[in-house]
Amino acid sequence: MDRELLRAFVAVAETEGFSAAANMLNRTQSAVSLQIKRLEERVGATLFFRTSRAVALTEKGARLLPFARQLLHLEEQARASIAPEPLREVIRFGLTEEHATAYLPHILNVMARAHPGVQIRIVCGISSGLVQAFQDGKLDLVLAVRHQPIQTGRILGVEPMLWVAKEDFEAPPHAPLPLVLNPEGCIFRAHALAAIGGAGRTWREPYVSGSPTGVNVAVQSGLALTIKTPRSVPDGCVDIGDRLGLPQLGLAEIEMHVSPAHIGDAFQTLVQEVDQVCR
């Protein structure tokens, strides 16, 4: 059956009048009357009793009404099922895995409440790679550890770097220190090797991992030591630098890179939350 004829039929039945139905459908009263006439011709039955004061369904009209409503509802569902999704703001957010572990639970909860329609595409990686992706236009917002001054980077705070190992870790005297570090390109790795070299200590590298999990397993197993900030020291591990007489490592600068091309409300909320949790 014709959708427009059914809509007119349901509107007249629900408003109990052609004039009111015409207003609902944004049509003229004569147009609605014509639609009802066409529908009656197609079904071969009179659907309304018409008087000067009222319009009422006939017995056959009453039988048709629930089916007409159901057909219109099914058509709406069918249209919705194949309609393209509405456009929504998409934010590409890059951060290190350790920052993600520390800050994402809070940030995502805030964003879900404030901007439920936004899509946040989360990319985790090493800081240098994230910054390069930002400069290549592949990310809109980056939270990273600063490797070198870049114009787009804004310092949010600093964190001390620590020598971290299992609580009962013992380094054999005069033997190379066993280290587990991120691959080349990590600022923590560069600080660690420069500090050890400057202190005249020897070292070996039995494990290398770009994943915090890979690093943490080796450290928690007592097989090696690594470099961490206080917020990312794994369970069962401690700052072991003083006990082993290791050189100081200095501070890591935490920076944020923000794309000027994004001006949406959701993006601004995300930037504010990242700024706040890092201070």
Stockholm file with secondary structure:
# STOCKHOLM 1.0

chainA/1-279         MDRELLRAFVAVAETEGFSAAANMLNRTQSAVSLQIKRLEERVGATLFFRTSRAVALTEKGARLLPFARQLLHLEEQARASIAPEPLREVIRFGLTEEHATAYLPHILNVMARAHPGVQIRIVCGISSGLVQAFQDGKLDLVLAVRHQPIQTGRILGVEPMLWVAKEDFEAPPHAPLPLVLNPEGCIFRAHALAAIGGAGRTWREPYVSGSPTGVNVAVQSGLALTIKTPRSVPDGCVDIGDRLGLPQLGLAEIEMHVSPAHIGDAFQTLVQEVDQVCR
#=GR chainA/1-279 SS CCHHHHHHHHHHHHHTSHHHHHHHHTSCHHHHHHHHHHHHHHHTSCCEEECSSCEEECHHHHHHHHHHHHHHHHHHHHHHHHSCCCCCCEEEEEECHHHHHHHHHHHHHHHHHHCTTCEEEEEECCHHHHHHHHHTTSCSEEEEECSSCCTTEEEEEEEECEEEEETTCCCCTTSCEEEEECCTTCHHHHHHHHHHHHTTCCEEEEEECSSHHHHHHHHHTTSCBEEECGGGCCTTEEECHHHHTCCCCCEEEEEEEECTTCCCHHHHHHHHHHHHHTC
#=GC SS_cons         CCHHHHHHHHHHHHHTSHHHHHHHHTSCHHHHHHHHHHHHHHHTSCCEEECSSCEEECHHHHHHHHHHHHHHHHHHHHHHHHSCCCCCCEEEEEECHHHHHHHHHHHHHHHHHHCTTCEEEEEECCHHHHHHHHHTTSCSEEEEECSSCCTTEEEEEEEECEEEEETTCCCCTTSCEEEEECCTTCHHHHHHHHHHHHTTCCEEEEEECSSHHHHHHHHHTTSCBEEECGGGCCTTEEECHHHHTCCCCCEEEEEEEECTTCCCHHHHHHHHHHHHHTC
//
